[in-house]
């Protein structure tokens, strides 16, 4: 009989690291070597299954940064190291690392959009020589929404980092305002720069428009889509946009293709 | 060349086949119609020719026997996952050419799309044999000829039902013995030549997506469609589903994962964690479905998804005509092409 792609495998939780009050990073035992930007179907028996992007990975482990927003994630937040989650995957195409090599790279991420792109950042921090200038513009709603505090500070050694929040409050002494403001002021060589944009739909839309205005060619801009894939293998129909299945051909798209995907 | 049987003789053949196969055809479901004291015609197991409903169109397709409305994928039993056994018997579907062509659309998604074969669909699909019910006239809302799906050669047996007799053309060896009796008659099945409803599908290469996306055509459906999803559930080619978990005992990890039919017209289809969703207007859902059925699927597989069975038109409580929508779209695409 054919392989059954819906059967998940159990995976032990190695650690749980709170990033914010509602975003926790679950490190799971895993023998999988995914491509950065791919996703898994994660589940708890009897509760449900949902697609979750892989935020980082290494030998024997995989990180998923999860926001507590629904039935499955509420249940996940009750789990502790040593408990079992189920997963299947990885699914989707992921980011093509080679695509960015030898040029400047600018990554613009908003909120939890930082999670799927975090392993790309980790990769280029480890292999800093593969690209020229390396810059990150990271936006969050408020200081208490900032993910990966420690990592962001560590990235400053390898990349120019602009960390901005929409609303700062009195204790915040960093940048404020939406990410597009910092794209508009950013100094770069448009012809030599590739960009990755990941975040909420509106943030992605306006960030890409800003990048285009600054002269970055369309085919050097890469975005990642979010949809609720029920199957991950092109059957369930939930992620389909025109004749494109986000779970198969995406979630990562070059902008010339992404701009055709109207929903 | 074919064979001819009396109804009684044909029923004896069915009796013989029933030892090995589940016989599934269009039958009356008493009291299950849309209104009180009305019946629905749907696909179900039957034993004799008299039970088959041949002069009314079924409002549900036979797809639920290959792609069940609710299907347990596996059970969690502690640390183990167990895939339930399915009904081991092969099944014979008695269906019309449009539905045979419809099942080819399901095959495209479940077997071919994305390179991964759907275990559960494949498992049931392999058990299916087609006995084609000859369809020469169609029904009021059919537009199978326009959708190029009024004909098929993919059947083990073709059947013509008359008042007193059944004519059969048997293909291949599997059913040769079952139909060995009977008088030889010249019989080859005929197909619908012309429907009362005709549609012109706009050529995919002429579809200007961004312009059509914003077209006021869809606004009409926002005010008419009530997102009940009957068009999705009655459609032989709608293949979408959602995972659903059922828990028996949290501590002992006893649970099961099912999949259930889902539909692009139904609220919640695009909901994501955190409350974001797409196509909140019902007209946008009509656009999505229409483009899938007569454009997107074609661009992926080379044939249209819609087979023109017209069931969506039959069951819509708002009397929305999908055939009418396709024709309106064609008109708009023509006007847009001329404008250029």
Interface residues (C-beta under 8 A of the other chain):
Chain A: X1 X2 X3 X4 X5 X6 X7 X8 X10 X43 X44 X45 X46 X47 X48 X49 X50 X67 X69 X70 X73 X84 X86 X200 X201 X226 X227 X228 X230 X231 X233 X234 X235 X236 X237 X238 X240 X242 X243 X245 X247 X248 X260 X262 X263
Chain B: X73 X74 X76 X79 X81 X83 X109 X110 X113 X114 X115 X116 X117 X118 X119 X120 X122 X123 X209 X210 X213 X239 X240 X241 X242 X243 X244 X245 X246 X247 X248 X250 X253 X254 X255 X256 X257 X259 X262 X264 X269 X270 X271 X272 X273 X274 X275 X276 X278 X279 X291 X292 X295 X296 X297 X299 X300
